Amino acid sequence: MAYGGGDYATLKRTYGQALATKMVEFTFRSIRRTRAIIEDLGDAATPSEFRTVSRIRTFGDQESFDEVKASIAEFIGDNPQYEGMYDIIDDRQTLQERYNVHGVVGAVIFEAAALWPYRLIMAGWEDLLNRFPAKLNLEAQTVVSNVKHTPAGSSSTLYVVNTTRGEISARQVAYCTNGYTGNLIPAMRGPLYPYRGIMTVQDLGGDGDIHNKGAFRSWSIHQQSIQAEGSTEVVSSVHYLQQNAKSSHYFFGGGTYDPIQVITGDDTHVPVSGVKYLQKKLSHFLGQKPVPSNRLVSSWTGIMGFTADENPLIGRLPTFITSRLGKGEWVAAGFNGMGMSLCVAIGEALAYLMQGENVDDWLPEAFIVSESRLHTTLSTKKSVQSAKQHYGGDIERAVDEHQYISPL
């Protein structure tokens, strides 16, 4: 969904033209709101290194490329106000000579943005703490063990949140814990499940024709999931890449994964094979000779939240999910690896909803948590089918062993 017109045809087949357009425009709104926040923060947001870039979305196989081209044509046909938003390059020589990308069949180029998300979030928290010192409290490194409903309490203390630093009383509780949501709400294991992604930072130095393009360019590589050569692992269908405009380091994620181990909430293990693949893939993509392993600056894993229908979950949690009385529990999670194109507008919508305001004119109804959605497009069976389609392998055994998908 972060790719707008490239996802439009699939969304239209599923939800119809009006809602598909609304879903795509929601991501545009989120990017605009991110820019607005950065402008409001002023100098405090400078460390986030936000910049407007040209995204080169490349494709490793012709079928995937053809589908995206057709989708963009359909999007522009239905929404002519976006004419000129996308440039399509289907000549490999042009991609190599003008854009220095290799091993792909084509690309779509469009305006996007890049930034250091953690630094922006920290700048936002610092600003809020300075502005509202008496109303806002931030408890870092604090584990929440459970949430209890207290119907006998006052209207301002309907819930008690138990943490490693004691109890917190609250009138409303919002779960913004993404892939970890099922830890506090077991019934969400199924509608929402964790996925472990791999990220690297690589330094290719000044070799060959490589120059720092981080101030004006970012990249992604898309392909159908395939078996890794000489391995039981699967090559990720999406690789994402940006270059730091100051250090020239490449931030490159995707890689290979074991289908049995990828659905997990454990981010303490970094698969060596996945990191090595990313090192080799980056050099090949940029047309360079393989570089020594000591050019790896760092690597890590992170847990994302995925849903079977590939849409986020936002709204009031039904009592049959929380197993508690009361209507003050909310969720914003399940960004399917596309958080930065969704999170700001999702957070904005959640804040309005919790205050009782109406956001129907811009929040897609396909994102809203509902009992019918939880029992149909987000059923346990659908989640297992989706995971198997995306990741392959014996997913049924994987999710059973890790207990990340369970019946509602």
C-alpha positions in Angstrom: 0.0 0.0 0.0 3.0 2.3 0.5 3.5 2.2 -3.3 0.2 3.9 -4.1 -0.8 3.2 -7.7 1.3 0.1 -7.8 -1.1 -1.6 -5.3 -4.3 0.1 -6.7 -5.5 -2.7 -9.0 -5.5 -5.3 -6.2 -7.2 -3.0 -3.8 -9.8 -2.1 -6.4 -10.7 -5.8 -7.1 -11.1 -6.3 -3.4 -12.8 -3.1 -2.1 -14.0 -1.3 -5.2 -12.8 1.9 -6.8 -13.9 4.5 -4.2 -12.4 2.7 -1.2 -9.2 1.7 -3.1 -8.6 5.3 -3.9 -9.3 6.3 -0.3 -6.7 3.7 0.9 -4.0 5.0 -1.5 -4.7 8.6 -0.6 -4.4 7.8 3.1 -0.7 7.0 2.5 -0.3 10.3 0.7 -1.9 12.0 3.7 0.5 10.2 6.1 3.5 11.5 4.2 2.1 15.1 4.2 1.4 14.9 7.9 5.0 13.6 8.6 6.4 16.6 6.7 4.1 18.9 8.7 5.3 17.5 12.0 8.9 18.0 11.0 8.2 21.6 10.0 6.5 22.2 13.4 9.4 20.8 15.3 11.9 23.0 13.5 15.5 22.6 14.4 14.6 19.8 16.9 13.8 17.6 13.9 17.1 18.2 12.1 18.8 15.0 13.5 16.1 13.0 11.7 17.7 13.9 8.4 14.3 14.1 6.6 14.7 14.6 2.8 12.5 14.4 -0.3 13.8 11.8 -2.6 13.1 10.0 -5.8 12.2 6.4 -5.0 13.4 3.9 -7.6 11.1 0.9 -7.2 12.8 -1.9 -9.2 11.6 -5.3 -10.2 13.5 -8.5 -10.5 10.9 -10.4 -12.6 8.8 -9.4 -15.6 5.5 -10.7 -14.2 5.7 -8.5 -11.1 6.8 -5.5 -13.2 3.9 -6.0 -15.7 1.4 -6.2 -12.8 2.5 -2.9 -11.3 2.6 -1.1 -14.6 -1.0 -2.2 -15.3 -2.0 -1.2 -11.8 -0.5 2.3 -12.2 -2.3 2.8 -15.5 -5.6 1.8 -13.9 -5.0 4.2 -11.0 -4.3 7.1 -13.3 -7.2 6.2 -15.5 -9.6 6.3 -12.5 -7.8 9.3 -10.9 -6.5 11.6 -13.6 -5.5 14.2 -11.0 -2.4 12.1 -10.4 -1.2 12.1 -14.0 2.6 12.4 -14.1 3.1 11.0 -10.6 5.0 7.9 -11.9 7.8 7.5 -14.4 8.2 4.0 -15.8 11.6 2.7 -17.0 11.5 -0.6 -18.8 14.9 -0.5 -20.5 17.7 -2.3 -18.6 20.5 -0.3 -20.2 18.9 3.0 -19.1 18.6 1.7 -15.5 22.2 0.7 -15.5 23.7 3.7 -17.2 21.5 6.5 -15.8 20.5 5.1 -12.4 23.3 2.5 -11.7 20.9 -0.3 -10.8 21.6 -3.8 -12.1 19.9 -7.2 -12.3 16.3 -5.9 -12.6 13.9 -5.8 -15.6 12.3 -2.4 -14.9 11.5 0.3 -12.5 8.9 2.8 -11.4 10.2 6.2 -10.2 8.1 8.6 -8.0 8.6 11.2 -5.3 9.0 9.8 -1.8 10.7 10.7 1.4 13.5 9.3 3.6 14.4 9.9 7.2 15.8 8.5 10.4 12.5 7.4 12.1 13.9 6.8 15.6 15.3 10.3 15.8 12.1 11.9 14.6 10.1 10.0 17.2 12.5 11.0 20.0 12.3 14.6 18.9 8.6 14.4 19.0 8.5 12.9 22.5 11.0 15.6 23.8 8.8 18.3 22.4 5.6 16.9 24.0 7.3 16.4 27.3 8.5 20.0 27.3 5.1 21.3 26.4 3.0 19.2 28.7 5.2 18.3 31.7 2.3 18.0 34.0 0.1 15.9 31.7 2.6 13.5 30.0 4.8 10.9 31.5 7.1 8.6 29.5 8.2 5.4 31.2 11.0 3.8 29.1 12.2 0.2 29.7 9.0 -0.6 31.5 7.4 -3.9 30.9 3.6 -4.2 31.0 2.5 -7.6 32.4 -1.3 -7.2 32.1 -4.3 -4.9 31.9 -7.3 -5.2 34.2 -10.8 -3.6 34.0 -12.1 -2.1 37.2 -15.8 -1.5 36.8 -16.1 -0.4 40.5 -13.6 2.3 40.0 -14.2 6.0 39.1 -14.8 7.1 35.6 -11.2 8.2 35.3 -9.7 4.9 36.5 -11.5 2.2 34.6 -8.3 0.3 33.8 -5.3 -0.7 35.8 -2.1 -1.3 33.9 0.4 -3.5 35.8 4.1 -2.7 35.0 7.5 -3.4 36.4 7.4 0.1 38.0 4.0 -0.4 39.6 0.4 0.3 38.6 -1.0 2.9 36.3 -4.6 3.9 36.4 -6.3 4.9 33.1 -9.6 5.7 31.6 -8.5 4.4 28.2 -5.7 2.2 27.0 -4.2 2.2 23.5 -2.2 -0.8 22.3 0.5 0.4 19.9 2.6 -2.7 20.2 2.4 -3.9 16.7 3.8 -7.5 16.4 3.8 -7.9 20.2 0.1 -7.1 20.7 -0.8 -10.7 21.2 1.3 -10.8 24.3 -1.2 -8.6 26.2 -4.3 -9.6 24.1 -4.0 -13.3 23.4 -7.0 -13.3 21.1 -5.1 -11.1 18.7 -2.8 -14.0 17.9 -4.3 -14.8 14.6 -5.6 -11.5 13.3 -2.1 -10.1 13.9 1.2 -12.0 13.9 4.9 -11.0 14.2 7.4 -11.2 11.4 11.2 -10.9 11.9 13.0 -8.8 9.4 16.7 -8.3 8.8 18.5 -5.0 8.4 22.1 -4.1 7.6 24.3 -1.0 7.4 27.0 -1.4 4.8 29.9 0.8 3.8 30.9 0.4 0.1 33.4 3.2 0.4 34.3 5.3 -2.7 34.9 2.3 -5.0 34.0 2.5 -8.7 31.2 4.7 -9.7 29.5 4.8 -6.3 28.7 8.3 -5.1 26.5 9.4 -2.3 23.0 9.8 -3.6 21.3 9.6 -0.2 20.1 13.3 -0.3 17.9 12.7 -3.4 17.4 9.0 -4.0 16.1 5.8 -2.3 15.5 2.3 -3.8 13.6 -0.9 -3.4 13.8 -4.3 -5.1 10.6 -6.4 -5.7 10.3 -9.9 -6.9 8.4 -13.0 -6.5 9.6 -15.0 -3.5 12.1 -17.7 -4.6 14.2 -20.4 -3.1 17.7 -19.3 -2.1 20.3 -21.0 -4.2 21.7 -24.1 -2.4 19.5 -23.5 0.7 16.1 -24.3 2.2 15.7 -20.6 2.9 13.5 -18.2 0.9 14.6 -14.9 -0.7 12.5 -12.0 0.5 10.1 -10.5 -2.1 10.9 -7.0 -1.0 14.3 -5.4 -0.3 14.4 -1.8 0.8 17.4 0.5 0.5 18.4 4.0 1.4 21.8 5.8 1.7 22.7 8.1 4.5 23.4 11.5 3.1 26.2 12.2 5.6 28.1 9.0 6.0 27.4 7.4 2.6 26.5 4.2 4.4 23.8 2.0 2.8 20.8 0.9 5.0 19.7 -2.3 3.3 17.0 -4.7 4.5 15.3 -7.9 3.3 17.6 -10.9 2.7 16.8 -14.5 3.1 14.9 -16.3 5.9 13.9 -19.7 7.2 10.1 -20.0 6.7 9.9 -21.9 10.0 11.7 -19.2 12.0 10.5 -16.0 10.4 7.2 -15.8 12.3 8.6 -15.0 15.8 8.7 -12.2 18.3 12.4 -13.0 19.1 14.7 -10.3 17.7 17.8 -11.4 19.6 19.1 -13.6 16.8 20.5 -12.2 13.5 20.6 -14.9 10.8 24.1 -15.0 9.4 22.9 -16.3 6.0 20.5 -13.5 5.6 23.1 -10.9 6.3 25.6 -12.4 3.9 22.9 -12.5 1.2 22.3 -8.7 1.7 26.0 -8.0 1.4 26.2 -9.9 -1.9 22.9 -8.5 -3.2 23.8 -4.9 -2.5 27.1 -5.1 -4.5 25.3 -6.8 -7.4 22.4 -4.4 -7.4 24.8 -1.4 -7.6 27.0 -3.1 -10.2 30.0 -3.5 -8.0 32.4 -6.3 -7.3 31.7 -8.1 -4.0 33.2 -6.2 -1.1 35.0 -7.7 2.0 32.9 -8.7 4.9 34.5 -6.0 7.1 32.5 -3.5 5.1 29.5 -4.5 7.2 29.0 -1.7 9.7 26.1 -3.4 11.6 23.2 -5.7 11.3 20.1 -6.4 13.4 16.6 -7.8 13.3 13.3 -6.2 14.1 9.8 -7.4 14.7 7.0 -6.2 12.4 3.3 -6.8 12.7 1.5 -8.5 9.8 -2.2 -9.2 9.0 -3.8 -11.6 6.6 -5.6 -8.9 4.6 -2.5 -6.7 4.6 -4.3 -3.8 6.2 -3.6 -2.2 9.6 -5.8 -2.6 12.6 -7.2 0.6 14.2 -10.1 1.4 16.4 -11.9 0.3 19.5 -11.2 -3.3 20.5 -14.4 -5.5 20.9 -15.0 -7.0 24.3 -14.9 -10.5 22.9 -11.2 -9.8 21.9 -10.2 -8.2 25.2 -12.2 -10.6 27.4 -13.0 -7.6 29.6 -15.9 -5.4 30.1 -15.6 -1.7 29.2 -15.2 0.1 25.9 -11.9 1.9 26.6 -9.4 -0.3 24.9 -8.0 0.7 21.5 -5.4 -0.6 19.0 -3.2 0.7 16.2 -1.0 -2.0 14.8 -0.4 -4.3 11.9 1.5 -2.2 9.4 2.8 -5.1 7.3 6.3 -3.6 7.0 5.0 -0.3 5.6 4.8 1.6 8.9 6.3 5.0 7.9 3.7 5.4 5.1 0.9 4.7 7.5 1.8 5.3 11.2 1.5 9.1 11.4 -1.9 9.3 9.9 -3.0 6.1 11.8 -1.8 7.7 15.0 -3.7 10.9 14.2 -6.9 8.9 13.4 -6.6 7.0 16.7 -6.3 10.1 18.7 -9.4 11.6 17.1 -11.4 8.3 17.6 -10.4 8.2 21.3 -11.8 11.7 21.7 -15.1 10.6 20.0 -14.5 12.6 16.8 -15.5 11.4 13.3 -12.8 10.6 10.8 -14.9 8.7 8.3 -14.1 11.1 5.5 -10.4 10.1 5.4 -9.8 6.9 7.4 -10.5 3.9 5.2 -13.1 1.6 6.8 -11.1 -1.4 5.7 -8.6 -0.5 8.5 -11.2 -0.4 11.3 -11.3 -3.3 13.8 -14.6 -5.0 13.6 -16.1 -8.3 14.7 -16.9 -9.3 11.1 -13.4 -8.5 9.9 -11.8 -10.4 12.7 -13.9 -13.5 11.8 -13.5 -13.3 8.0 -10.5 -11.7 6.4 -8.5 -11.9 9.6 -9.5 -15.3 10.8 -6.8 -17.8 12.0 -7.3 -19.8 8.8 -6.7 -16.7 6.6 -3.6 -15.7 8.6 -2.1 -19.2 8.1 -2.9 -19.2 4.4 -1.4 -15.7 4.0 1.7 -16.6 5.9 2.2 -19.8 3.8 1.6 -17.8 0.6 4.2 -15.2 1.5 6.8 -17.3 3.3 6.4 -20.9 2.2 7.5 -23.8 4.3 5.5 -25.6 7.0 4.0 -22.4 8.4 1.3 -24.4 10.2 4.0 -26.0 12.4 5.8 -22.8 12.8 2.9 -20.8 14.1 1.8 -23.7 16.3 5.3 -24.0 17.9 5.6 -20.3 18.5 1.9 -19.9 19.5 1.6 -16.7 17.6 -1.6 -17.7 15.8 -4.4 -19.2 17.9 -8.2 -19.4 17.5 -10.4 -16.4 18.4 
